[in-house]
């Protein structure tokens, strides 16, 4: 599996390269600036891009902007974003197109190599890997009672957040210590209240929910 990695801090970039190679990934390119990332994504045709949000020269949202541009040029390009913060505007744009694998992890909440590598593989395979705090912040703006999210019960919101992390009904049931049948009922209620068609595709249903919430601003 070919990876393009963008991280401006040398020690972190080198550490990520060594870790991914140890798990069998091929590093197609490891870059430190936005322009280098743009070139690497265009020339290397990676299976997945692992991208820090803030890259030179602007040190603002350069990495995320490059990822968005790359996905416009190559729809469905799997992208796993790493960040110290949640860049809500561009994160919503990244999530809302509904094509290909997407992940958004907060650096200080990645606790071990297996967790991170699993996220990379999941995104490369077309799935999602979302930090719960990212989902909470993205969904928090939808909580007013006159918006669709406000129609959900507290338990349905909890289920929705776990769905958005890429978890299956079985995974959610195990997390909440309830039956799969109960989660299936909650899921059905969520889609009904949000006006979304029920789907058994875990990735598509998550992206559809996020796209719906994004588009209803």
N, CA and C of each residue as an Amber inpcrd file, in Angstrom:
protein
   651
   0.8440000  -1.1870000   0.0000000   0.0000000   0.0000000   0.0000000
   0.8860000   1.2460000   0.0000000   0.6760000   2.1220000  -0.9710000
   1.5110000   3.3070000  -1.1480000   0.9270000   4.5050000  -0.4050000
   1.7910000   5.1860000   0.3540000   1.3630000   6.3010000   1.1930000
   2.1510000   7.5530000   0.8290000   1.4460000   8.6780000   0.7090000
   2.0910000   9.9870000   0.6780000   1.8630000  10.6160000   2.0410000
   2.9490000  11.0410000   2.6770000   2.9030000  11.5890000   4.0280000
   3.3470000  13.0470000   4.0080000   2.5820000  13.9040000   4.6540000
   2.9420000  15.3230000   4.7350000   2.9560000  15.7540000   6.1960000
   4.1250000  16.1210000   6.6950000   4.3060000  16.5830000   8.0790000
   5.5440000  17.4570000   8.1060000   5.4180000  18.6740000   8.6570000
   6.5440000  19.6040000   8.5840000   7.5820000  19.3940000   9.6820000
   7.2300000  18.7110000  10.7770000   8.2010000  18.4670000  11.8390000
   9.0230000  17.2230000  11.5050000  10.3410000  17.4090000  11.3880000
  11.2020000  16.3210000  10.9240000  11.0820000  15.0660000  11.7860000
  11.1890000  15.2230000  13.1030000  11.1810000  14.0520000  13.9750000
   9.8720000  13.2840000  13.8740000   8.7600000  13.9990000  13.8080000
   7.4680000  13.3320000  13.6910000   7.3230000  12.6800000  12.3230000
   7.7560000  13.3870000  11.2770000   7.6740000  12.8270000   9.9260000
   8.5160000  11.5620000   9.8090000   9.7400000  11.6300000  10.3130000
  10.6240000  10.4720000  10.2460000  10.0680000   9.3100000  11.0760000
   9.4890000   9.6330000  12.2240000   8.9040000   8.5910000  13.0530000
   7.7270000   7.9120000  12.3790000   6.8810000   8.7030000  11.7070000
   5.7430000   8.1380000  10.9910000   6.2010000   7.2680000   9.8280000
   7.2200000   7.7150000   9.1200000   7.7580000   6.9290000   8.0100000
   8.2410000   5.5720000   8.5070000   9.0300000   5.5900000   9.5650000
   9.5820000   4.3390000  10.1030000   8.4780000   3.4050000  10.6130000
   7.4880000   3.9800000  11.2600000   6.4010000   3.1620000  11.7870000
   5.5980000   2.5280000  10.6500000   5.2270000   3.3200000   9.6560000
   4.4330000   2.7920000   8.5490000   5.2070000   1.7360000   7.7650000
   6.4860000   1.9750000   7.5480000   7.3010000   0.9800000   6.8470000
   7.3900000  -0.3140000   7.6560000   7.4500000  -0.1960000   8.9720000
   7.5200000  -1.3930000   9.8200000   6.2580000  -2.2210000   9.7200000
   5.1500000  -1.5730000   9.3740000   3.8770000  -2.2840000   9.2200000
   3.5920000  -2.6610000   7.7730000   4.5860000  -2.5250000   6.9070000
   4.4450000  -3.0120000   5.5390000   3.9740000  -2.0080000   4.5120000
   3.8610000  -0.7300000   4.8850000   3.4610000   0.2910000   3.9270000
   4.6690000   0.7320000   3.1000000   4.3950000   1.1560000   1.8750000
   5.4270000   1.7600000   1.0250000   5.2410000   3.2710000   1.0530000
   6.2750000   4.0000000   1.4280000   6.1970000   5.4630000   1.4700000
   6.5460000   6.0040000   0.0860000   5.5260000   6.4300000  -0.6440000
   5.7390000   6.9660000  -1.9910000   6.4170000   8.3310000  -1.9280000
   6.0970000   9.1030000  -0.8920000   6.7270000  10.4160000  -0.6940000
   6.4720000  10.8490000   0.7350000   7.4590000  11.5220000   1.3230000
   7.3250000  12.1130000   2.6560000   7.7850000  13.5590000   2.5430000
   6.8480000  14.4970000   2.6290000   7.1330000  15.8980000   2.3220000
   6.8000000  16.7740000   3.5240000   7.2310000  18.0440000   3.4370000
   7.0390000  18.9420000   4.5810000   6.3250000  20.2350000   4.2380000
   6.0210000  20.5140000   2.9630000   5.3480000  21.7610000   2.6040000
   4.1260000  21.4820000   1.7350000   3.2480000  22.4850000   1.6600000
   2.0630000  22.3610000   0.8260000   2.3720000  22.1380000  -0.6410000
   3.2410000  22.9490000  -1.2530000   3.5690000  22.7210000  -2.6670000
   4.1610000  21.3380000  -2.9270000   5.0030000  20.8520000  -2.0100000
   5.5570000  19.4990000  -2.1740000   4.4570000  18.4470000  -2.0950000
   3.4930000  18.6630000  -1.2140000   2.3770000  17.7230000  -1.0960000
   1.5570000  17.6910000  -2.3740000   1.2770000  18.8500000  -2.9340000
   0.5120000  18.9140000  -4.1810000   1.2010000  18.1170000  -5.2780000
   2.4930000  18.3030000  -5.4210000   3.2570000  17.5710000  -6.4450000
   3.2700000  16.0790000  -6.1700000   3.4780000  15.7050000  -4.9160000
   3.5540000  14.2880000  -4.5640000   2.2390000  13.5790000  -4.8320000
   1.1190000  14.2110000  -4.4960000  -0.1880000  13.5950000  -4.7190000
  -0.4800000  13.4490000  -6.2090000  -0.0400000  14.4240000  -7.0000000
  -0.2820000  14.3620000  -8.4450000   0.6110000  13.3330000  -9.1230000
   1.8510000  13.2160000  -8.6670000   2.8180000  12.3630000  -9.3620000
   2.8450000  10.9190000  -8.8540000   2.5140000  10.7150000  -7.5800000
   2.7010000   9.3890000  -6.9820000   1.4790000   8.4970000  -7.0390000
   0.2890000   9.0780000  -7.2220000  -0.9600000   8.3110000  -7.2340000
  -1.0180000   7.3280000  -6.0680000  -0.9650000   7.8400000  -4.8220000
  -0.9050000   6.9490000  -3.6530000  -2.2380000   6.2640000  -3.3870000
  -2.1890000   5.2200000  -2.5770000  -3.4120000   4.5620000  -2.1200000
  -4.0740000   5.3490000  -1.0060000  -3.2750000   6.1330000  -0.2810000
  -3.8050000   6.9540000   0.8020000  -2.8240000   8.0890000   1.0860000
  -3.3590000   9.2350000   1.4770000  -2.5310000  10.3700000   1.8890000
  -2.7380000  10.6110000   3.3790000  -1.6360000  10.7590000   4.1010000
  -1.6720000  11.0980000   5.5220000  -1.1410000  12.5220000   5.6300000
  -1.9920000  13.4470000   6.0480000  -1.7060000  14.8690000   5.8600000
  -1.8810000  15.6600000   7.1450000  -0.8410000  16.3780000   7.5270000
  -0.9490000  17.3460000   8.6160000  -1.7120000  18.5590000   8.0960000
  -2.5820000  19.1310000   8.9240000  -3.3740000  20.2790000   8.4840000
  -2.4960000  21.4860000   8.2130000  -1.5850000  21.7820000   9.1240000
  -0.8220000  23.0280000   9.0320000   0.5740000  22.7560000   8.4930000
   0.8100000  23.2130000   7.2690000   2.0880000  23.0300000   6.5960000
   2.6280000  24.3750000   6.1220000   3.9490000  24.4700000   5.9070000
   4.4980000  25.6520000   5.2580000   3.9460000  25.7410000   3.8290000
   3.8500000  26.9100000   3.2220000   4.4160000  28.1590000   3.7460000
   3.4940000  28.9460000   4.6750000   2.1880000  28.6410000   4.7140000
   1.2830000  29.4850000   5.5000000   1.1730000  29.0610000   6.9580000
   1.4010000  27.7670000   7.2330000   1.2380000  27.2240000   8.5880000
  -0.1740000  27.4770000   9.1300000  -1.1560000  27.4800000   8.2370000
  -2.5500000  27.6380000   8.6730000  -3.3020000  26.3420000   8.3590000
  -3.8650000  26.2730000   7.1510000  -4.6110000  25.0760000   6.7610000
  -4.1060000  24.5300000   5.4210000  -2.8240000  24.7660000   5.1780000
  -2.2360000  24.4150000   3.8830000  -2.4370000  22.9420000   3.5220000
  -2.2000000  22.0510000   4.4860000  -2.3170000  20.6280000   4.1980000
  -3.7270000  20.2240000   3.8340000  -4.6940000  20.7330000   4.5790000
  -6.0890000  20.4000000   4.3090000  -6.5400000  20.9720000   2.9720000
  -6.0830000  22.1620000   2.6460000  -6.4180000  22.7550000   1.3480000
  -5.8410000  21.9200000   0.2060000  -4.6090000  21.4570000   0.3680000
  -3.9990000  20.6130000  -0.6590000  -4.7680000  19.3040000  -0.8170000
  -5.2030000  18.7360000   0.3000000  -5.9770000  17.4990000   0.2490000
  -7.2980000  17.7020000  -0.4830000  -7.9600000  18.8130000  -0.2090000
  -9.2160000  19.1130000  -0.8990000  -8.9920000  19.2670000  -2.3970000
  -7.9300000  19.9780000  -2.7780000  -7.6260000  20.1630000  -4.1980000
  -7.3110000  18.8300000  -4.8580000  -6.5800000  17.9610000  -4.1530000
  -6.2250000  16.6580000  -4.7060000  -7.4580000  15.7950000  -4.9050000
  -8.4220000  15.8840000  -3.9820000  -9.6430000  15.0980000  -4.1190000
 -10.5420000  15.6370000  -5.2250000 -10.4430000  16.9290000  -5.4970000
 -11.1770000  17.4590000  -6.6500000 -10.5680000  16.9460000  -7.9500000
  -9.2330000  16.8450000  -7.9900000  -8.5510000  16.3390000  -9.1820000
  -8.6990000  14.8290000  -9.3100000  -8.7460000  14.1340000  -8.1770000
  -8.8870000  12.6780000  -8.1610000  -9.9670000  12.3020000  -7.1500000
 -11.2290000  12.3460000  -7.5730000 -12.3330000  12.0510000  -6.6510000
 -12.1510000  10.6970000  -5.9670000 -12.3760000  10.6890000  -4.6670000
 -12.2730000   9.4470000  -3.9250000 -10.9030000   9.1570000  -3.3500000
  -9.9330000  10.0480000  -3.5650000  -8.6000000   9.8360000  -2.9900000
  -8.7190000   9.7120000  -1.4730000  -8.2940000   8.5900000  -0.8830000
  -8.3850000   8.4430000   0.5690000  -7.4220000   9.4040000   1.2760000
  -7.9380000  10.1230000   2.2620000  -7.1360000  11.1100000   2.9870000
  -7.3630000  10.9460000   4.4870000  -6.2720000  10.7970000   5.2190000
  -6.3200000  10.7930000   6.6760000  -5.6420000  12.0670000   7.1670000
  -6.4030000  12.9210000   7.8150000  -5.9060000  14.2080000   8.2920000
  -5.4190000  14.0680000   9.7300000  -4.2600000  14.6670000   9.9960000
  -3.7260000  14.7540000  11.3510000  -3.6860000  16.2150000  11.7640000
  -4.0910000  16.4940000  12.9930000  -4.1290000  17.8960000  13.4010000
  -4.0550000  18.0210000  14.9080000  -3.6400000  19.2000000  15.3620000
  -3.7210000  19.5420000  16.7770000  -5.0970000  20.1020000  17.1020000
  -5.8040000  20.5820000  16.0740000  -7.0840000  21.2520000  16.2680000
  -8.0740000  20.7670000  15.2050000  -9.3400000  21.0920000  15.4150000
 -10.3820000  20.7840000  14.4350000 -10.6340000  22.0290000  13.5980000
 -10.2730000  21.9530000  12.3230000 -10.5500000  23.0520000  11.3990000
 -11.9400000  22.7980000  10.8180000 -12.9650000  23.3790000  11.4480000
 -14.3340000  22.9650000  11.1550000 -14.7600000  23.2130000   9.7130000
 -14.4590000  24.3850000   9.1820000 -14.9360000  24.7280000   7.8480000
 -14.4350000  23.7440000   6.8080000 -13.1100000  23.5400000   6.7770000
 -12.5370000  22.6820000   5.7520000 -12.7580000  21.2060000   6.0690000
 -12.8460000  20.8620000   7.3440000 -13.1580000  19.4800000   7.7040000
 -14.5320000  19.1060000   7.1900000 -15.4830000  20.0050000   7.3310000
 -16.8220000  19.7420000   6.8140000 -16.8060000  19.5930000   5.2960000
 -16.0380000  20.4430000   4.6310000 -15.9540000  20.3410000   3.1730000
 -15.3400000  19.0230000   2.7540000 -14.3070000  18.6000000   3.4660000
 -13.6500000  17.3370000   3.1630000 -14.6100000  16.1710000   3.3530000
 -15.3840000  16.2070000   4.4270000 -16.2920000  15.1100000   4.7310000
 -17.5240000  15.0960000   3.8450000 -17.9250000  16.2550000   3.3570000
 -19.2360000  16.3650000   2.7360000 -19.3080000  15.8590000   1.3070000
 -18.1760000  15.6130000   0.6190000 -18.3040000  15.2000000  -0.7800000
 -18.7130000  13.7400000  -0.9220000 -18.5500000  12.9450000   0.1470000
 -19.0980000  11.5880000   0.1410000 -18.3630000  10.5830000  -0.7150000
 -17.1600000  10.9010000  -1.1870000 -16.4180000   9.9800000  -2.0490000
 -15.1420000   9.5160000  -1.3650000 -14.9590000   8.1870000  -1.2920000
 -13.7010000   7.6440000  -0.8170000 -13.5030000   7.7460000   0.6750000
 -12.4140000   7.1160000   1.1630000 -12.1250000   7.0660000   2.5780000
 -11.6920000   8.4070000   3.1340000 -12.1140000   8.6660000   4.3760000
 -11.7920000   9.9270000   5.0450000 -11.4760000   9.6390000   6.5130000
 -10.4520000  10.2960000   7.0300000 -10.1650000  10.2070000   8.4480000
  -9.7220000  11.5530000   8.9780000  -9.9700000  11.7880000  10.2550000
  -9.5340000  13.0270000  10.8960000  -9.1820000  12.6800000  12.3340000
  -7.8770000  12.6570000  12.6230000  -7.3900000  12.3020000  13.9490000
  -6.6790000  13.4830000  14.5990000  -6.8520000  13.6120000  15.8910000
  -6.1220000  14.6150000  16.6600000  -4.8210000  13.9970000  17.1650000
  -3.7080000  14.6630000  16.8940000  -2.3900000  14.0880000  17.1700000
  -2.2190000  13.6550000  18.6240000  -2.6680000  14.4770000  19.5380000
  -2.4230000  14.1570000  20.9430000  -3.3800000  13.1060000  21.4930000
  -4.2450000  12.5570000  20.6170000  -5.1500000  11.4980000  21.0520000
  -4.8830000  10.1840000  20.3090000  -3.7820000  10.1340000  19.5630000
  -3.3440000   8.8740000  18.9660000  -2.3970000   8.2260000  19.9660000
  -2.8300000   7.1290000  20.5720000  -2.1170000   6.6000000  21.7320000
  -1.1940000   5.4280000  21.4400000  -1.3580000   4.7580000  20.2970000
  -0.4440000   3.6510000  20.0030000  -0.3860000   3.4020000  18.5030000
   0.6390000   2.6560000  18.0840000   0.8890000   2.4160000  16.6650000
  -0.2240000   1.6030000  16.0310000  -0.7150000   0.5770000  16.7290000
  -1.7650000  -0.2650000  16.1550000  -3.0170000   0.5420000  15.8420000
  -3.3730000   1.4430000  16.7430000  -4.5370000   2.3010000  16.5360000
  -4.3660000   3.1580000  15.2840000  -3.1900000   3.7690000  15.1570000
  -2.9520000   4.6460000  14.0170000  -2.9170000   3.8600000  12.7080000
  -2.2140000   2.7530000  12.6900000  -2.0960000   1.9450000  11.4830000
  -3.4660000   1.4120000  11.0590000  -4.2730000   1.0070000  12.0350000
  -5.6350000   0.5550000  11.7160000  -6.4290000   1.6650000  11.0460000
  -6.2470000   2.9080000  11.5090000  -6.9500000   4.0450000  10.9020000
  -6.4960000   4.2650000   9.4680000  -5.1860000   4.1810000   9.2330000
  -4.6660000   4.3540000   7.8770000  -5.2490000   3.2840000   6.9470000
  -5.2340000   2.0480000   7.3830000  -5.7530000   0.9590000   6.5540000
  -7.2460000   1.1060000   6.2950000  -7.9780000   1.5080000   7.3270000
  -9.4220000   1.6670000   7.1780000  -9.7570000   2.7480000   6.1600000
  -9.0430000   3.8730000   6.2370000  -9.2810000   4.9680000   5.2910000
  -8.8840000   4.5500000   3.8800000  -7.7320000   3.8840000   3.7410000
  -7.2800000   3.4290000   2.4180000  -8.2890000   2.4850000   1.7820000
  -8.9980000   1.7230000   2.6130000  -9.9890000   0.7770000   2.1100000
 -11.3330000   1.4290000   1.8200000 -11.4270000   2.7490000   2.0250000
 -12.6670000   3.4610000   1.7250000 -13.5430000   3.7240000   2.9220000
 -13.0330000   3.4320000   4.1240000 -13.8140000   3.6430000   5.3330000
 -13.5320000   4.9790000   5.9830000 -13.9760000   5.1070000   7.2270000
 -13.7800000   6.3440000   7.9670000 -13.0300000   6.0660000   9.2580000
 -12.2950000   7.0700000   9.7160000 -11.5730000   6.9850000  10.9860000
 -11.6160000   8.3700000  11.6140000 -12.5870000   8.5770000  12.4640000
 -12.8260000   9.9000000  13.0190000 -12.6350000   9.9070000  14.5250000
 -11.8460000  10.8580000  15.0200000 -11.7070000  11.0310000  16.4540000
 -13.0560000  11.5040000  17.0250000 -13.4860000  10.9320000  18.1490000
 -14.7740000  11.3480000  18.7190000 -14.8760000  12.8410000  18.9850000
 -13.7820000  13.4800000  19.3820000 -13.8290000  14.9190000  19.6370000
 -14.0570000  15.7090000  18.3580000 -13.5160000  15.2170000  17.2440000
 -13.7560000  15.8660000  15.9550000 -15.2350000  15.8020000  15.6140000
 -15.8150000  14.6020000  15.7470000 -17.2300000  14.4370000  15.4380000
 -18.0830000  15.3150000  16.3360000 -17.7590000  15.3550000  17.6200000
 -18.5300000  16.1630000  18.5650000 -18.5370000  17.6200000  18.1530000
 -17.3800000  18.1420000  17.7640000 -17.3120000  19.5470000  17.3670000
 -18.0420000  19.8160000  16.0670000 -17.9390000  18.8700000  15.1330000
 -18.6200000  19.0650000  13.8550000 -20.1330000  19.0010000  14.0020000
 -20.5880000  18.1650000  14.9170000 -22.0250000  18.0110000  15.0920000
 -22.6200000  19.0070000  16.0660000 -21.8010000  19.6180000  16.9110000
 -22.3210000  20.4850000  17.9640000 -23.0670000  21.6820000  17.3960000
 -22.6650000  22.1400000  16.2210000 -23.3030000  23.2970000  15.6100000
 -24.7010000  22.9790000  15.1150000 -25.0530000  21.6720000  15.0910000
 -26.3570000  21.2740000  14.5880000 -27.3760000  21.0760000  15.6940000
 -27.0690000  21.4780000  16.9350000 -27.8700000  21.0540000  18.0690000
 -29.1000000  21.9060000  18.3430000 -29.2730000  23.0060000  17.6570000
 -30.4470000  23.8360000  17.9080000 -31.7160000  23.0610000  17.5870000
 -32.7590000  23.3120000  18.3580000 -33.9700000  22.5140000  18.2240000
 -34.6370000  22.6610000  16.8760000 -34.4050000  23.7660000  16.1670000
 -35.0650000  23.9410000  14.8760000 -34.2690000  23.3140000  13.7430000
 -33.2110000  22.5370000  14.0480000 -32.4280000  21.8590000  13.0350000
 -32.5960000  20.3650000  13.2090000 -32.3220000  19.5720000  12.1620000
 -32.5740000  18.1300000  12.2360000 -31.9200000  17.4290000  13.4060000
 -30.6960000  17.8040000  13.7470000 -30.0080000  17.1150000  14.8310000
 -30.7270000  17.3070000  16.1600000 -31.4170000  18.4330000  16.2970000
 -32.1350000  18.7000000  17.5240000 -33.3080000  17.7700000  17.7550000
 -33.6930000  17.0220000  16.7260000 -34.8030000  16.0780000  16.8690000
 -34.3660000  14.7520000  17.4680000 -33.0660000  14.5450000  17.5500000
 -32.5690000  13.2780000  18.0510000 -32.5710000  13.2510000  19.5760000
 -32.8080000  12.0630000  20.1190000 -32.6980000  11.8740000  21.5570000
 -31.2170000  11.8310000  21.9350000 -30.8860000  12.0010000  23.2170000
 -29.4760000  11.8860000  23.6360000 -28.8500000  10.5600000  23.2230000
 -29.5810000   9.4610000  23.3510000 -29.0320000   8.1630000  22.9490000
 -28.8130000   8.1070000  21.4440000 -29.7210000   8.6740000  20.6580000
 -29.5540000   8.6830000  19.2040000 -28.3590000   9.5360000  18.7920000
 -28.1240000  10.6290000  19.5080000 -26.9360000  11.4420000  19.2210000
 -25.6680000  10.6520000  19.5290000 -25.7020000   9.8970000  20.6060000
 -24.5480000   9.0740000  20.9760000 -24.2740000   8.0220000  19.9080000
 -25.3400000   7.3940000  19.4160000 -25.2040000   6.4020000  18.3570000
 -24.6820000   7.0570000  17.0810000 -25.1900000   8.2440000  16.7570000
 -24.7510000   8.9550000  15.5520000 -23.2640000   9.2660000  15.6080000
 -22.7890000   9.6970000  16.7610000 -21.3610000  10.0130000  16.8940000
 -20.5070000   8.7630000  16.7100000 -20.9650000   7.6300000  17.2430000
 -20.2210000   6.3830000  17.0650000 -20.2840000   5.9170000  15.6120000
 -21.4120000   6.1110000  14.9580000 -21.5110000   5.8080000  13.5290000
 -20.4920000   6.6140000  12.7420000 -20.3800000   7.8920000  13.1060000
 -19.4870000   8.7790000  12.3680000 -18.0230000   8.4400000  12.5740000
 -17.7270000   7.6690000  13.6110000 -16.3560000   7.1930000  13.8080000
 -16.0410000   6.0100000  12.9050000 -17.0310000   5.5060000  12.1990000
 -16.8190000   4.3740000  11.3040000 -17.1890000   3.0430000  11.9160000
 -17.9160000   3.0370000  13.0230000 -18.2490000   1.7890000  13.6950000
 -19.5000000   1.1500000  13.1040000 -19.4970000  -0.1580000  13.0800000
 -20.6590000  -0.9220000  12.6340000 -21.6950000  -0.9760000  13.7470000
 -22.8910000  -1.4810000  13.4180000 -23.9100000  -1.6390000  14.4450000
 -23.4290000  -2.5630000  15.5620000 -22.7050000  -3.6150000  15.1770000
 -22.1900000  -4.5440000  16.1730000 -21.1850000  -3.8460000  17.0900000
 -20.3220000  -2.9990000  16.4910000 -19.3380000  -2.2730000  17.2870000
 -19.9860000  -1.2770000  18.2280000 -21.0380000  -0.6080000  17.7500000
 -21.7530000   0.3530000  18.5880000 -22.4470000  -0.3660000  19.7350000
 -23.0730000  -1.5030000  19.4220000 -23.7650000  -2.2790000  20.4550000
 -22.7970000  -2.7100000  21.5520000 -21.6050000  -3.1450000  21.1420000
 -20.6090000  -3.5590000  22.1280000 -20.1550000  -2.3780000  22.9800000
 -19.9760000  -1.2050000  22.3540000 -19.5400000  -0.0150000  23.0810000
 -20.5800000   0.4310000  24.1020000 -21.8620000   0.3770000  23.7190000
 -22.9310000   0.8690000  24.5850000 -23.5490000  -0.2270000  25.4580000
 -23.0590000  -1.4450000  25.2690000 -23.5230000  -2.5990000  26.0460000
 -25.0340000  -2.7750000  25.8950000 -25.4720000  -2.8240000  24.6410000
 -26.8720000  -3.1030000  24.3060000 -26.8810000  -4.1000000  23.1570000
 -28.0630000  -4.5090000  22.7190000 -28.1620000  -5.4670000  21.6330000
 -28.0280000  -4.7790000  20.2780000 -27.6180000  -5.5710000  19.2760000
 -27.5720000  -5.0370000  17.9120000 -28.9560000  -4.6070000  17.4450000
 -29.9730000  -5.3330000  17.8830000 -31.3450000  -4.9920000  17.4960000
 -31.7080000  -3.5870000  17.9810000 -31.2830000  -3.2610000  19.2000000
 -31.5510000  -1.9260000  19.7330000 -30.8390000  -0.8570000  18.9120000
 -29.5950000  -1.1270000  18.5240000 -28.8420000  -0.1610000  17.7100000
 -29.4730000  -0.0130000  16.3340000 -29.9340000  -1.1270000  15.7630000
 -30.5990000  -1.0620000  14.4600000 -31.8350000  -0.1650000  14.5300000
 -32.5510000  -0.2540000  15.6380000 -33.7330000   0.6000000  15.8170000
 -33.3300000   2.0650000  15.9390000 -32.2880000   2.3370000  16.7370000
 -31.8060000   3.7140000  16.8660000 -31.3400000   4.2550000  15.5150000
 -30.6170000   3.4190000  14.7650000 -30.1140000   3.8490000  13.4590000
 -31.2470000   4.1960000  12.5220000 -32.2630000   3.3520000  12.5170000
 -33.4290000   3.6060000  11.6720000 -34.1000000   4.9210000  12.0540000
 -34.2380000   5.1630000  13.3530000 -34.8480000   6.4100000  13.8170000
 -34.0180000   7.6250000  13.4090000 -32.6870000   7.4880000  13.5040000
 -31.7960000   8.5920000  13.1350000 -31.9910000   8.9680000  11.6720000
 -31.9630000   7.9670000  10.7950000 -32.1040000   8.2600000   9.3680000
 -33.4750000   8.8340000   9.0610000 -34.5030000   8.3520000   9.7360000
 -35.8480000   8.8770000   9.5110000 -35.9280000  10.3440000   9.9140000
 -35.3930000  10.6680000  11.0990000 -35.4500000  12.0430000  11.5910000
 -34.6010000  13.0000000  10.7570000 -33.5090000  12.4900000  10.1810000
 -32.6450000  13.3400000   9.3580000 -33.0610000  13.3430000   7.8920000
 -34.0880000  12.5710000   7.5700000 -34.5710000  12.5280000   6.1940000
 -33.6280000  11.8170000   5.2580000 -32.9260000  10.8000000   5.7750000
 -31.9510000  10.0660000   4.9830000 -32.4230000   8.6350000   4.7590000
 -32.0890000   8.1070000   3.5960000 -32.4390000   6.7390000   3.2780000
 -31.5590000   5.7770000   4.0630000 -32.1590000   4.7660000   4.6700000
 -31.4010000   3.7880000   5.4520000 -30.4830000   3.0010000   4.5400000
 -29.2280000   2.7870000   4.9900000 -28.2520000   2.0290000   4.2130000
 -27.4700000   1.1200000   5.1340000 -27.1080000  -0.0740000   4.6400000
 -26.2830000  -0.9850000   5.4160000 -24.7980000  -0.7230000   5.2080000
 -24.4390000   0.1710000   4.2910000 -23.0380000   0.4980000   4.0330000
 -22.5680000   1.4800000   5.0920000 -21.6990000   1.0190000   5.9950000
 -21.2960000   1.8220000   7.1400000 -20.6260000   3.1180000   6.7250000
 -19.7190000   3.0560000   5.7370000 -19.0150000   4.2570000   5.3090000
 -19.9650000   5.2330000   4.6390000 -20.7850000   4.7450000   3.7270000
 -21.6770000   5.6340000   2.9990000 -22.7070000   6.2810000   3.9150000
 -23.1910000   5.5290000   4.8780000 -24.2000000   6.1140000   5.7500000
 -23.5950000   7.2120000   6.6100000 -22.3490000   7.0280000   7.0690000
 -21.6920000   8.0630000   7.8570000 -21.4630000   9.3120000   7.0210000
 -20.9290000   9.1490000   5.8290000 -20.6660000  10.3010000   4.9720000
 -21.9660000  10.9930000   4.5790000 -23.0280000  10.2090000   4.3780000
 -24.3200000  10.8020000   4.0410000 -24.8370000  11.6550000   5.1880000
 -24.6980000  11.1660000   6.4190000 -25.1310000  11.9460000   7.5800000
 -24.3420000  13.2320000   7.6830000 -23.0120000  13.1360000   7.5700000
 -22.1790000  14.3310000   7.6730000 -22.4650000  15.3100000   6.5420000
 -22.6820000  14.7970000   5.3450000 -22.9890000  15.6580000   4.2110000
 -24.3130000  16.3660000   4.4330000 -25.2920000  15.6230000   4.9640000
 -26.6060000  16.2180000   5.2320000 -26.4970000  17.3230000   6.2640000
 -25.7910000  17.0490000   7.3400000 -25.6420000  18.0530000   8.3910000
 -24.8870000  19.2600000   7.8870000 -23.8830000  19.0290000   7.0530000
 -23.1000000  20.1190000   6.4840000 -23.9600000  20.9800000   5.5690000
 -24.7880000  20.3230000   4.7420000 -25.5790000  21.0520000   3.7700000
 -26.7440000  21.7900000   4.3710000 -27.1030000  21.4820000   5.6250000
 -28.2460000  22.1040000   6.2550000 -27.8860000  23.3410000   7.0710000
 -26.6490000  23.8190000   6.9120000 -26.2330000  24.9820000   7.6930000
 -27.0880000  26.1970000   7.3590000
